């Protein structure tokens, strides 16, 4: 993914918007891969380990991943409204909103990695 250079003549708001948009694009790209990977890992859990519970956990994680991706796509389309802010309260709202989505994204990845570790440990001990 190519990042656009920020020019010296951009306003602070344009720079913030560009950085947030770039960050969201990275999140969405990563989550797209997580969807594919969790489907593959569900098949490994089912076909190689005969662990239906672990398979179902990966399928559930894939569904959660899709929900988060949809939320991030919706957020990405609304982020343009940040440029319309003309007071501190509006700015703070969008900063907090971005932080909320960031926290949700990171927590999702953390639980996903824990699930992957469970699968790897089962593979190593079987």
C-alpha positions as a Markdown table, in Angstrom:
| # | Residue | x | y | z |
|---|---|---|---|---|
| 1 | Unk | 0.0 | 0.0 | 0.0 |
| 2 | Unk | 1.5 | 3.3 | -1.1 |
| 3 | Unk | 1.3 | 6.2 | 1.3 |
| 4 | Unk | 0.7 | 9.7 | -0.1 |
| 5 | Unk | 3.3 | 12.2 | 0.9 |
| 6 | Unk | 1.9 | 15.2 | 2.7 |
| 7 | Unk | 2.8 | 18.5 | 1.2 |
| 8 | Unk | 4.0 | 21.6 | 3.1 |
| 9 | Unk | 0.9 | 23.6 | 1.9 |
| 10 | Unk | -1.6 | 21.2 | 3.4 |
| 11 | Unk | -3.6 | 22.4 | 6.4 |
| 12 | Unk | -3.4 | 20.7 | 9.7 |
| 13 | Unk | -6.9 | 19.3 | 9.1 |
| 14 | Unk | -5.9 | 17.9 | 5.7 |
| 15 | Unk | -2.8 | 16.3 | 7.2 |
| 16 | Unk | -4.8 | 14.7 | 10.1 |
| 17 | Unk | -7.5 | 13.5 | 7.7 |
| 18 | Unk | -4.8 | 12.0 | 5.4 |
| 19 | Unk | -3.1 | 10.3 | 8.3 |
| 20 | Unk | -6.3 | 8.8 | 9.6 |
| 21 | Unk | -7.4 | 7.6 | 6.2 |
| 22 | Unk | -4.0 | 6.0 | 5.6 |
| 23 | Unk | -4.3 | 4.3 | 9.0 |
| 24 | Unk | -7.8 | 3.1 | 8.3 |
| 25 | Unk | -6.6 | 1.7 | 4.9 |
| 26 | Unk | -3.9 | -0.3 | 6.7 |
| 27 | Unk | -6.4 | -1.6 | 9.2 |
| 28 | Unk | -8.8 | -2.6 | 6.5 |
| 29 | Unk | -6.1 | -4.3 | 4.5 |
| 30 | Unk | -5.0 | -6.3 | 7.5 |
| 31 | Unk | -8.5 | -7.3 | 8.5 |
| 32 | Unk | -9.1 | -8.5 | 4.9 |
| 33 | Unk | -6.2 | -10.8 | 5.3 |
| 34 | Unk | -7.4 | -11.9 | 8.7 |
| 35 | Unk | -10.7 | -13.0 | 7.1 |
| 36 | Unk | -8.9 | -15.2 | 4.6 |
| 37 | Unk | -6.4 | -16.5 | 7.2 |
| 38 | Unk | -9.2 | -17.4 | 9.7 |
| 39 | Unk | -11.0 | -19.3 | 7.1 |
| 40 | Unk | -7.8 | -21.3 | 6.3 |
| 41 | Unk | -7.1 | -21.9 | 10.0 |
| 42 | Unk | -10.7 | -23.1 | 10.5 |
| 43 | Unk | -10.1 | -25.7 | 7.8 |
| 44 | Unk | -6.9 | -26.8 | 9.4 |
| 45 | Unk | -8.6 | -27.1 | 12.8 |
| 46 | Unk | -11.3 | -29.2 | 11.3 |
| 47 | Unk | -9.5 | -31.3 | 8.7 |
| 48 | Unk | -6.1 | -31.8 | 10.4 |
| 49 | Unk | -6.9 | -31.6 | 14.1 |
| 50 | Unk | -10.5 | -32.7 | 14.0 |
| 51 | Unk | -11.3 | -29.9 | 16.5 |
| 52 | Unk | -14.8 | -28.6 | 15.7 |
| 53 | Unk | -14.7 | -26.2 | 18.6 |
| 54 | Unk | -11.5 | -24.5 | 17.4 |
| 55 | Unk | -13.0 | -24.5 | 13.9 |
| 56 | Unk | -16.1 | -22.8 | 15.1 |
| 57 | Unk | -14.0 | -20.3 | 17.0 |
| 58 | Unk | -12.2 | -19.3 | 13.8 |
| 59 | Unk | -15.4 | -19.1 | 11.9 |
| 60 | Unk | -16.9 | -16.9 | 14.6 |
| 61 | Unk | -13.8 | -14.7 | 14.6 |
| 62 | Unk | -14.1 | -14.4 | 10.8 |
| 63 | Unk | -17.7 | -13.2 | 11.3 |
| 64 | Unk | -16.6 | -10.7 | 13.9 |
| 65 | Unk | -13.9 | -9.5 | 11.6 |
| 66 | Unk | -16.4 | -8.8 | 8.8 |
| 67 | Unk | -18.5 | -6.8 | 11.3 |
| 68 | Unk | -15.5 | -4.7 | 12.3 |
| 69 | Unk | -14.5 | -4.2 | 8.6 |
| 70 | Unk | -18.1 | -2.9 | 7.8 |
| 71 | Unk | -17.9 | -0.5 | 10.8 |
| 72 | Unk | -14.5 | 0.7 | 9.6 |
| 73 | Unk | -15.8 | 1.2 | 6.0 |
| 74 | Unk | -18.7 | 3.2 | 7.4 |
| 75 | Unk | -16.4 | 5.2 | 9.6 |
| 76 | Unk | -14.0 | 5.9 | 6.7 |
| 77 | Unk | -16.9 | 7.3 | 4.6 |
| 78 | Unk | -17.9 | 9.6 | 7.5 |
| 79 | Unk | -14.4 | 10.8 | 8.3 |
| 80 | Unk | -14.6 | 13.4 | 5.6 |
| 81 | Unk | -16.9 | 15.3 | 7.9 |
| 82 | Unk | -13.9 | 16.1 | 10.1 |
| 83 | Unk | -13.0 | 18.9 | 7.7 |
| 84 | Unk | -16.3 | 20.5 | 8.5 |
| 85 | Unk | -15.5 | 20.9 | 12.2 |
| 86 | Unk | -15.3 | 24.5 | 13.4 |
| 87 | Unk | -15.0 | 24.0 | 17.1 |
| 88 | Unk | -13.0 | 22.1 | 19.6 |
| 89 | Unk | -15.9 | 19.9 | 20.6 |
| 90 | Unk | -16.3 | 18.6 | 17.1 |
| 91 | Unk | -12.6 | 18.0 | 16.8 |
| 92 | Unk | -12.5 | 16.1 | 20.1 |
| 93 | Unk | -15.5 | 14.0 | 18.9 |
| 94 | Unk | -13.6 | 12.8 | 15.9 |
| 95 | Unk | -10.4 | 12.2 | 17.8 |
| 96 | Unk | -12.3 | 10.1 | 20.3 |
| 97 | Unk | -14.2 | 8.3 | 17.6 |
| 98 | Unk | -10.9 | 7.3 | 15.9 |
| 99 | Unk | -9.5 | 6.2 | 19.2 |
| 100 | Unk | -12.6 | 4.0 | 19.8 |
| 101 | Unk | -12.2 | 2.3 | 16.4 |
| 102 | Unk | -8.4 | 1.9 | 17.0 |
| 103 | Unk | -9.0 | 0.2 | 20.4 |
| 104 | Unk | -11.7 | -2.1 | 18.9 |
| 105 | Unk | -9.3 | -3.0 | 16.1 |
| 106 | Unk | -6.4 | -3.7 | 18.4 |
| 107 | Unk | -8.5 | -5.8 | 20.8 |
| 108 | Unk | -9.9 | -7.8 | 17.9 |
| 109 | Unk | -6.4 | -8.6 | 16.7 |
| 110 | Unk | -5.3 | -9.5 | 20.2 |
| 111 | Unk | -8.0 | -12.1 | 20.6 |
| 112 | Unk | -7.4 | -13.4 | 17.1 |
| 113 | Unk | -3.7 | -13.9 | 17.8 |
| 114 | Unk | -4.6 | -15.7 | 21.0 |
| 115 | Unk | -6.8 | -18.0 | 19.0 |
| 116 | Unk | -4.1 | -18.6 | 16.5 |
| 117 | Unk | -1.6 | -19.4 | 19.3 |
| 118 | Unk | -4.1 | -22.1 | 20.5 |
| 119 | Unk | -4.2 | -23.6 | 17.1 |
| 120 | Unk | -0.4 | -23.6 | 16.8 |
| 121 | Unk | 0.0 | -25.2 | 20.2 |
| 122 | Unk | -2.4 | -28.0 | 19.3 |
| 123 | Unk | -0.5 | -28.6 | 16.0 |
| 124 | Unk | 2.8 | -28.8 | 17.9 |
| 125 | Unk | 1.5 | -31.1 | 20.6 |
| 126 | Unk | -0.4 | -33.5 | 18.3 |
